[in-house]
């Protein structure tokens, strides 16, 4: 059945990796992150191989018992960590092809064991978390061109395991609870806080209202653009600022001072968020990571472009809404600077939404007359 096929795929993949096919290593590790059953079979195989579980011949019993048991794993972790340390100490700049998979397997075994508050784990995880964190840090520092997703995965491991180590004498939350707590924080948008707006909009509200604009006004099709997808745009709008839970809401002028730096930081944070699907109980859909990447490809992708335009429209709408409610918080020169962002709206769907909710909104007309600006220019 399916389990047997995944077990066979593991054997073939490992054989190719040992022979030096590093591209297979990257593909296989990514498949383990994205396929929870394949990942569990990989962990369970190691538990049986190193004696943490009794060996049951697969073809003799026609059953597959290569499944993880989170109450066990001391021998397996000892053996894998020792092998990784030997590779680090004797590698002389060249690691064996299987090193990345062994490092991932150690991290995955520990992820499954720190994920819950299960009291039945029969050994202290802290020393193993320390070793795994140290090996991850070493790999990032000593690998000249690590694969981006694997680097982001290890950065996530370092952060999460550090949090667990720091909670040595504290009852652990589930990792899912910790993750959700971080990313559901009521982070207020910096621009509105600096303007002194009472109870300003949060990042989550901004993303939802941008999604609402797209849901209400985007057309089902965009003639002349067969790659256009309303669903992709809506999914992108719902997640495009999730990384700000870690980076903070950085104002656009600040980002423009060093756009490459801030784009890299945001990309890595989003990568780490998405790669938390590697925890057994976290079910982030990997496709969302590919959708989010459209945000940084908006010069070449119509869906990323339109999502960015709706992001701008929502921000301008909220700006004008606050000007109507709290005029003393704004100066005209500053308003003109903000409203110049309208020039970033170029697509037909974006222009139509902009006209509908901003340019032709009666409640904003007095502001436009006072500023003496042509909102269509």
N, C-alpha and C positions, 0 to 999 in steps of 0.2 A: 504494500500500500504506500501511501504518501510518506509515512515515517521511514520505511525502508529505502525509499528513493532519496530522501534527505540524508540518510546515513551513508548511502552509496556515494552521493554527491560529495559528502565530506571526505570520504576516502580518496576519491579521485582528485579533489582539490588539494588536499594535503600532499599527495604524491607529486603533483605538479609544482607546488610551492617548494618542496624540498629539492626538487630538480632545478630550482632557480627562476621559476616563472613568477616574478614579482607582481606582474599585472594581475595574475590569478589571485595572489594574496590580497590585493586591494579589493578586487571584486568579491572575493569570498567573505572577507570581513564585513564589507558593506551589506552583503546579503544576510549575514548573521544579525546585524543591527536591525535590518528591516523585517526579518522573518523570525518571530519569537520561537516557533517550534524548532527551526533549524538551530537557533542559538542554544536552546535547552538541550537538544541532542548533542551538540558540541560539548557543552558543560558535562552532561551525563556520561558521555564517552570517556572523558578524562577521569571522572570519579571511579568508573569501573577499571580503567587502565591502571590507575595508581592504587587501587585497592580500597577506596573508601566505600565502594559498593561491591557486593558479590558478583562475579562474572557469570553471565548466563549466555551460553552459545546461541547466537541469533538464529542460525539456520537449523539448529537442532530442535529448538522449541517453537520456531515460527512466530516468536514474539520479539518485540524490541523493547528492552528495558533501559536503553540509554537515555534516561530522563533524569533531570536534576533532583537532588534531595537536599534542600537547603539546610538541613540539620547536620550535614556532613561536609567534609572537604578539607580537613587539616592536611592529610597526606598529599592530596593533589596540589594544594597551594604550596606546601613545602617544596615539592619536587619541581613545580613550574617556576617558582621564584628562584630556587637555587640554580636552575638551568639558565634563567635570564641573567642572574648575577654573573655566572661564569661567562656568558656571551659578552656581557658588558666589560668584564675585567680582562678578557683575552681577545676581544674582537679586533683590537688595534685598528679601529676605524672602519672595519668591515664586519657587519653583523650577519649571522646566518639567515637565510631567506625566511625561515620559520619564526624568527624572533617576534615579528609584529603580531602573528597569530597567537603565540604563547602569551605575549603581553596583554593582548585583548582578552584572552581566555581568563587570565588571572583577574583582570578588572571585571569581567562579566560575572565570574563566580562570586566576587565580593558584592557587586551590584545586587545580585539576587538575594544575598544574605543580609545586606543592610536595608533592603527595601521595606521590610515589614518590622513590626515590633515583636516578632515571633521569639519567645524565650527559649526555644528548644535547640538553638545553635549550640553545639557542645564544646565550643572553644572560643577563646578571646579573639575577636576580629581586629582589634586595634593594631597589633604588630603587623598584621598582613596589610591593613590599610596604609600604614606607614611605608612599608616596602613598595607596594604598588604605586603609591604617590611618588616616591623617590625615583622609581624606574620610569614613570611617565615624564617627570621633570627632566631626567637625564636624556631621554629620547628626544624630547622637543629641543633641548639645548645642543645636542650633539649630532642631530641629523640635518644635513645641509638643505635638503628640499623635501620635507615630509609631505605626504599627501594631505591636502587641505582638510578633508572630512576626518581623517584619522588624527590630525593635529587638534582639531576642534573637539573631537571625542576625548582625547587625553586632557585637554584643558578643562573640560567638564568634569572628568574624573578627579583631577587635582582639586578643583573647587569643592565638589561634593564630598570627597573623602576627607578633606581638611575640615569641613563642617562636622562630619561624624567624629573625627578625632577630637575636635574641640568640645564635643558633647560627651566625653568619656564618662563623666560622673552624673550625666543627666539622662533621664528616661527618653529614649529616642521617639520622635514622631516617625510615621511612615515617610519614606522619601517622597511619595506622591503628595502628602500633605505639605511638606516643606516646599516642594516645587510650586504647588498651586498658591501657597501663601505668598511667595516671592512675586509671582507673575500676576497675581490678582490685587496687588497693592493699589490703593487709591492715589496714584501719582498725579499731581496737578500739573497742568501745562505751564512751563516756565514763563512764557510771554505774558500770560494773564496774571500770574502771581506778581510779576514785576510791575504790572500796571495797577495793582491794588484792587483787582476785581473781587468782590465778596463771593465766596464759594465758587471759585473758578472751575472751569471744565477740566475733567481728568483726561489722561491719555486714553483710557478705556472708552470714555464717552466720545472722544474725538473719533476713534476708530469705528465705533458703532454708528455714529451719525454720518461718517463718510460712507460706510456700507449702506446706510439707509438711503442716501442720495443716489447711489448706484442702483440699488434695488428698485427704487421708485422711477428713475428717469432714464436709465440706460436702455437702448433698444435691444431687441433680441438678436438683430443682425446689423452689421455695418457694411453696406455695399462697397465693393472694391477692396475689402480687407477680409479675405477668407480665414485668416488666422485669428480674427477677433473672437473673443469668448467672454460673454457676460459673466459666466460662472467663475472663470479664472480671476477676473477683475474683482468680483465680490469677495472671493476667498482671500485675495491679496489685501484688500482694504481691511478685512477683519483682523489681519495679523501683522500689518506692515510696521507697526511701532512697538511690537512686543519686546524687542531688545531694550527699549528705554526703561523697562523695569530694572535693568542693571546699569545701563549707561547714564540714566537720567534723561530728562527731556531737554535737549540742547537746542538753543535757538538757532535759526537759520543763519544769521550773520556770523555767529561763532563757528558754525560748521564751514562756512565759506572761507574762513581764515586758513583752514587746512583740510579741504574736502577729502583727500585720499586717506588721511589718518582716521577721520571720523567714520568714513565708509567702511574701512577695514575693521574697526572696532565693532561697528554695528553688525557687519556681516558675520564676524566670529561669534558674537553673542547670540545672534539668531541661529547660527549653526549649532551652538551648544544647546540651545533650547530644543531644537528639533531632534537632536541626537539623544535626548532623554527618552526617546522611544526605545532605547536599548534596555531600559528597566522593564522587567517582565510585566508590571502592572500599569505602566504608562503607555497609553495607546495613541500617541501623536501619529498622525498619518504622514509617512515620509514624503508623499507627493507635495505636501505643503511647503517643504523646503525648496523644491524645484519651482513652485509657484512664487515663493518669496523672492527667489533670485531674479525674477522679472523686474523687480523694483530697481535693481542696479543695471538692468539692460534696457531701460526705458527709451534710450536713444535709438534702439534697433527693434524694439518690440512694441506693437500697438497696445497690447494689454497693459504692460508696465507704464506706458505713456499716459493712457487714459486714467489708470489708477492714481498716478501722480497728479494729474489735473484735478481729479475729484478731491484729493487730499488738499490741494490749494483752495478749491472752491469752498470746501467745508471750513477751512481756516478763515477765509475772507468773510464768509457768512457769519461766523461766530464773532469776528472782529466788529462787523457792522451792527450786529445784534447787541454787543456790549456798548458800542458807542451810543446807541439809542437809549440804553438803560443807565449807563454810567458815563455821561459825556465829560465829566470833570477829570476822568482818568486818561484822557487822550488829548494830544495836540495835533493840529491840522498837518504840520510838516511830517509828523510821524505817520499819520494816516496815509498820506500820499506815498510814502516809502513802502508801506505794507501793500497798498493797492497796486503797486507796480507789478506785483506777482501775477496779476491777471494776464500779463503778456506771455506767461508760460502755458496758457491754455490755447491749444492750436487745433485739436481734433474737432470734427463736426459734432460728435456726441458731447464732448467737453464744453464746447462753445454753447450748445443748446442748453445744457444744465446751468451754465453760468448765467445765461440770459434769464432763464426761468426763475431762479432762486435769488439772484442778486441784481442784475442790471434792470430788470423790469419789476422788481419788488417795490411797491408804493411806499412802504415804511422807510426805505432807504433813500428816497428821492431828495429829501431835504439835505441830507449829507452830501450828495453828489452836486447839488446846486451850490452849496456853500464852498465846496472845494473847486468848483468850476472845472470839472474833468469830464472827458468823454470816455465813458466806461466801455465803449466799443473799440477804442483805439489801442 
